[in-house]
Amino acid sequence: MSAKWPRVQLGEVMRRSEETIELQPDAEYRQITVKLWGKGVVLRGILTGAEIAASRQMVARCGQFILSRIDARNGALGIVPPALDEAIVTNDFPLFNVVENRLLPAYFGWMCRTASFVDECKRASEGTTNRVRLQEDKFLAREIPLPPLAEQRRVVARIEELSAQIHEARTLRQQAAVEADALSRAGAEDSYQRLGARFAPRRIADVCETITDGDHNTPAFSDDGVHFIFVGNVSSGYLHFDNSKRVSNDYFTSLKDHRLPKRGDILFSAVGATLGVPAVVDSDVPFCFQRHVAILKPNPDKLDS
């Protein structure tokens, strides 16, 4: 069926939005960020105009298509949801009005999550390492198959039906995972108690090369560069980079070796209700972190992370 659908350039079915707003120092503004790999357009935070470096920002509208110039090639794109209508973004997150008499935002929202669409974004991105950005003219020249509106509505209805079923299955799986985790923790506790009865305890400092926390100087954040994570990126027990910020390579290379995480190091949430929650570094992606995250570098001859 899709072979019969005409192919159109993206520039024919969307128009760049140029709507901006002048920020007022005492007013509060919602900021948008776009998660990688099609995980959604979400609230980044709420700041006053005085706390935002720029004096003018782009205004997002519900139903607009938004992408990250830097990470579109990594699936950072989507449709602005109703909850973020009138939120603001920088020029690094261009906004597009969809021509709705030809392309439904809901249909395009699902399409842009597909691997083939992300590949198109990769082809439209250029630059050197850490400077790769989506080239807007090349992006708008990419072609997509465009079915009639009635067919678009049918596809959306079917996908949303399947999505609801998947969500229900995931909820059940998460409930099972929680119960399995409780059993695993009980088993681990029993195992470590048995080991404790057989071996003399050792101080953590004696089996780690270093124990420290993140840099105590708040860096200047940038639009690209190296990931900078916070407590929320480890407090789930797993390292992830959702909602992380970016710092320059110069800042990153200025850090001491004991504050540069490597695969096999252990990060700990060092504050709040999640104090002591560990996360093993299982990624080779370079990153650094704030002072509220502690880092242990195990001595591999004495301790397996």
Salt bridges, closest charged atoms under 4 A:
GLU12 OE1 - ARG102 NH1 3.87
GLU19 OE2 - ARG61 NH2 2.58
GLU22 OE1 - ARG56 NH2 3.40
ASP71 OD2 - ARG246 NH2 3.21
GLU86 OE2 - ARG61 NH1 3.05
ASP92 OD1 - ARG133 NH1 2.80
ASP119 OD1 - LYS122 NZ 3.90
GLU120 OE2 - ARG123 NH1 3.37
GLU120 OE1 - ARG142 NE 2.55
GLU126 OE2 - LYS138 NZ 1.89
GLU136 OE1 - ARG16 NH1 2.71
GLU136 OE1 - ARG69 NH1 3.61
GLU143 OE1 - ARG7 NE 3.65
GLU151 OE2 - ARG154 NH2 2.83
GLU161 OE1 - ARG158 NH1 3.33
ASP181 OD2 - ARG185 NE 2.75
ASP190 OD2 - ARG194 NE 2.91
ASP206 OD1 - ARG203 NH1 3.25
ASP213 OD2 - HIS216 NE2 2.90
ASP213 OD1 - ARG259 NH2 3.41
ASP224 OD2 - ARG131 NH1 3.19
ASP224 OD2 - ARG133 NH2 3.64
ASP265 OD2 - LYS297 NZ 2.52
ASP284 OD2 - ARG263 NH2 3.12
